Amino acid sequence: MENLHVSRGHDPISRSRPSRCLGRLTAPLAPIGASLFFLACTSASHAQTTVKIGLAVPNYGPFAPVYAADELGYYKENGVVAEITAYRGGPAAQEALAAGAADIINFFPPGVALAVKKGIKEKVVGIGSAKPLGWHIVVMASSPFHAVADLAGKKIGITAKGATTDFYALWAAKRAGVQIETIPVGAPALIPTLKSGQIDVAVLNSPLSFRLIVPGEGRSLVDLGKEMEPTLPDVWVATQSLIDGNPKAVEGTLRAIYKATAYMKKNRGYGVDYLRKFTGEKDDRVVELEYDVVLAARPTSAKIDRAWIEASLALAGLGGITDLPAIAEIFTERFGAVSGE
């Protein structure tokens, strides 16, 4: 599946700025005054920073505000031109950031810790969500399994090794006291491989989980959003070079995303309609669940409780990953006051 790349840095709004500036010339100006005026206008029209945003997967409902922020003009008003790319899993987004193909990504604290341990200079700068709302461990309706305890030795489909889905499968297995085999198939293949019987169960984020559960094709063994403590299924991560060299770009990107989230939460009609188009979902019940259960609970400010990071990093131990960097090495509170309200 091709990566989804959306760049909207040259939309009609950005092109119209110089003409609005010129429109304020209502009287002749002295040569020096005119020069200063045009210099100010030119500087204002070019005072924008291109920020490459990397998302873990395409068409994931909680990422809708990242794109809506562009449509609503929020990046522009915060001095940012957003270039958005959706990858095939969080590890792929992390690789893009490490390679310089992304400036800010959405990932998972254990993955960030592993990257920092390998020498990648990056830090968590803001929350994505506290709990995995809409995430379920799902089997087909005809499956003989009715609890995670029934899955000893079975194949659980995940997006990728080291991805959030991987750690959540291990968490559920440990809680049930069973050993499982996690099978990385990529986000787009999770439902097809589950339906074909190539895997016995799948860890699904929304709206994938709702697509099976709502029509009755699948059953939820675990509602992770209800049963897990806050473990930060997604956070915003920026390169250290951007944090140090252009903190306003980090702040502006976060504020735009949180402001779009707040707007969608306050305007249900717009939010539901945008989600329908963004996810490509045709079942209104699925779209409404995506809005009411997931998007309506998304935070609108960057602040993160350190205890949530500790709980998230503890999940890494389930995969045998130890000796992770200290929280101070992977997280900065510098942007905690950034809000979209």
Secondary structure, 3 states (H helix, E strand, C coil): CCCEEEECCCCHHHHHHHHHHHCCCCCCCCHHHHHHHHHHHHHHHHCCEEEEEEECCCCCHHHHHHHHHHHCCHHHHCCEEEEEEECCCHHHHHHHHHHCCCCEEEECHHHHHHHHHCCCCEEEEEEEECCCCCCEEEEECCCCCCCHHHHCCCEEEECCCCCHHHHHHHHHHHHHCCCCEEEECCHHHHHHHHHHCCCCEEEECCCHHHHHHCCCCEEEEEEHHHHCCCCCCEEEEEEHHHHHHCHHHHHHHHHHHHHHHHHHHHCHHHHHHHHHHHHCCCCHHHHHHHHHHHHHHCCCECCCCHHHHHHHHHHHHHHCCCCCCCHHHHECCCCCCCECC
